Amino acid sequence: MDYSAYIPSWAQHSTTFYVVIIDLEGKYAYVNSYFENRFSFLSPLFIGRHSLESIHPEDHEKCQKAVADCLADPCQPIKVQLRKPSQKPQDFFMTEWEFSVLQNEVQQPIGIFCVGYDATLVNKANQQAQLFGQKVDTILDEISEWFFQLDPQWRFVKINRAAETILLRPKQELLGKLFWDFFPEDPAYQYPAHFRKATQEGVTVVFEEYRHDLQQWFSTVAYPSVEGLSVFFRDITQEHNNRQALENSEYKLQAILDSTSDSNILISQDYTMLSFNKAAASGAIEIFGKPLQQNASVWDFVLDEDKESFLYDTKLAFQGESLIFDKQIKGIWFEFRYFPVYDNTQQIFAISLNATPIQERKQAEEKIVEKEHMLRAIYHSTTEASTFLDTQLIIRYSNQIAKDITKQLFGREAQIGEPILDYILPEFRADFLKFCQEALQGKRNIVEQTDGQEWWQFIINPVYDEKQEIIGIAHNVQNITARKLQEIQLQESEQVLQKTIEAIPHVFLILDENTYIQYTNYEFEKTFGYTLSEVYGKNIAFLIPERFREKHNAHYQSYLQNGGKSTRMGRFLAAKTKSGQEIVIEASLNTFTVNEKKFIIVILQDVTTIKKNQDTILKQNEALRNIAWQHSHEVRKPLANILGLCDLLENYAEGKQEDQKLYVRLMLQAANDLDKLIRQIVQKSNDSEYYQEDWETTT
């Protein structure tokens, strides 16, 4: 059988697509030149060889399943990704294919029609998309449409020049500001509900809105992404007014028929044109250079390169199928529709060919595709693993990060169509299933768990459709090990610091640079009687007796002027407790800085007893100095007299008896004077208010 008859000429000579026909035994019945040349290193002749020979062994089952799905539903093409061997060991080509059943004239399957392409081209396209992303801002700033972008917190992050004119504010005034501050929610307008729907459901919203304050109609398109919300809008006031007028016109139907740009042709089974409208007639002259004629052959208006596909499509329509597809004719894009037309006996006697020019729509779609590539690149660059599950917890989409994590944990990437529970660690499955059930009831869960080595954050959100019905679950996973370890280390550090501070045996305070109390320890409460809640935010001056506050403030200012280094503010300072008692303290200061804010550490020691003892010692020393003075001056006089008389008695022993008696009397008098003086000194010491007993008690 000549299978090439079923292959369009363009496909046979394509240098972009691989075109292959596999017979029902799985053998190659046809390969185009592009496929044959690309994989000639596998075999010089493919016809008759089994197709699995040129497919990676691990993809055999996938390929066979795609063929089985095709045969089970002949009208539905099946997409499949297959690896092809490479000339390099351990390497392969990644190819994308679409399989469909090839049928003969009597609609019997005769093989599998396969069209594929090298997926490496897509990878290159993705790289180019990243370069494209760098030009996006420039492009957005130059387009005539108004554009702005909001971050997830609804702050302006991008505004193009055109939007400044309609927002009535310069870009610099809006950037970083909250959208709702300038455009508050108003039930009279649709945009708040549409914007929130786009961000909450992750869907693109398109709507028209009338602004009464501007007396203008706007067409708005809002695209959600991980970066926030991108909004494109334009003035359609004139377009809306025209449309409204047209809809209200009594000649509406006639106007639609006269102004339609669709081309309609009714084609009989012998391919003659039974009728056509004005658009079709003018389009034929524009494209083919000749007018349409009733009952003329339609083949005169089909390009040679399109005749084979036209025949194939019209045959399907004559068999009762409706076809819709886009096609480019001489550089202009059209949407073609083929519909069977029935007579009164419900027999097909003709087909209706409808061609709608969609050049602008195609260009818009190309822009959207470019933006979609950009958004996908952003989405796949996130550090979160994102997976979408249906209501049966089957994987319907996952990004590359999610695939990498499942491969890391389970040795293989999660695939679309597999149950998500196959990729949840056994110890977490019960909790995960519970969270999923809650999500299907509308509850959002954020959970942090560890497998013993790594910490993971799981975010499980319900996903809604346009009718606000839950259609699945968004499952986001992020490795938070580094952050979690930092939190644990910070908690441990804070606990150590807290324990250290509480272990300080003195009063400990932290003040801000304006001397307002920020922290106190337990010793502070014991000494002053205040709890932290009673003094937090108060100026420390209330602890200083009022008569000393000015001097205390001068000490503090001097401390700051000297650089705020570690220092003592004075040997002894007065302070006042909650009960009103004045105590003596010793204060030490030091400063530290956090986030460019200065704080002061104050350590206070209650030295009231020490000060009292010191004062006692000083007064006793003064008393002793007075006693010493008396000893050195008053005691020396009688002692000198005694010493002089003793000398006279010794040196003049032969003197007169009367003189000796006189010397003895004088000596006795001097001794009495000395004894009296000593008694006075002792009495003075005893009369002091500071007794030895007091000293022993205070020491």
Secondary structure, 3 states (H helix, E strand, C coil): CCHHHHCCHHHHCCCCCEEEEECCCCEEEEECHHHHHHCCCCCCCCCCCEHHHHCCHHHHHHHHHHHHHHHHCCCCCEEEEEEEECCCCCCEEEEEEEEEEEECCCCCEEEEEEEEEECHHHHHHHHHHHHHHHHHHHHHHHCCCEEEEECCCCEEEEECHHHHHHHCCCHHHHECCEHHHHCCCCCCCCHHHHHHHHHHHCCCEEEEEEECCCCEEEEEEEEEECCEEEEEEEECHHHHHHHHHHHHCCCHHHHHHHHCCCEEEEEECCCEEEEECHHHHHHHHHHHCCCCCCCCEHHHHCCHHHHHHHHHHHHHHHCCCCEEEEEEECCEEEEEEEEEEECCCCCEEEEEEEEEECHHHHHHHHHHHHHHHHHHHHHHCCCCEEEEEECCCEEEEECHHHHHHHHHHHCCCCCCCCEHHHHCCHHHHHHHHHHHHHHCCCCCEEEEEECCCCEEEEEEEEEECCCCCEEEEEEEEEECHHHHHHHHHHHHHHHHHHHHHHHCCCEEEEEECCCEEEEECHHHHHHHCCCHHHHCCCEHHHHCCHHHHHHHHHHHHHHHHCCCCCEEEEEEEEEECCCCCEEEEEEEEEEEEECCEEEEEEEEEECHHHHHHHHHHHHHHHHHHHHHHHHHHCCHHHHHHHHHHHHHHHHCCCCCHHHHHHHHHHHHHHHHHHHHHHHHHHHHHHHCCCCHHHHHHHC
